[in-house]
């Protein structure tokens, strides 16, 4: 029930963001290194902010979701960026929010779900001739089995939660706010 509400409540903003960012250039194979770096930097700004937010409220996470905290995504983005750029990593976006489970679940839903799209991006990156010199991608790493296993574990943990109607609304609101961070980040030029 929570996952269905999250999906239904964020579909329109998710679709809007998918249409308006540099991943489209990965999908058509035309992305170049500067565009790729910009995309990675946009993502870093948001993932770092969200992972900071979640890790700063670790004690509030339900037990089944604690394994999803950490800096896995931020660290992977940093590795990719620093592999071919000497510019400093961007500062994370500024976010705030309540210290409750529902807010954390909404934010986790967005960043965990995005990794499923990342699997598809990783497959397309292999055919981007302008990036063929990059030996390995850490953020868009393409480990389908690991990615799907993690997503299924996340869904199972969320499904086990007993949220009230108000908590579900809070989770959806938090997920929408997280998607808005991506929308804002993708509108800015970094390079």
WOCOR-V383118 format. One record per helix or strand of 3 or more residues. SS is the DSSP state (h for helix, s for strand). FROM is the first residue (numbers start at 1). LEN is the number of residues. Records with the same first field share a line. If there is no record, write none. Layout:
SS: FROM-LEN + FROM-LEN
This chain:
h: 2-18 + 23-5 + 33-23 + 58-3 + 63-6 + 72-13 + 101-25 + 129-3 + 144-16 + 165-22
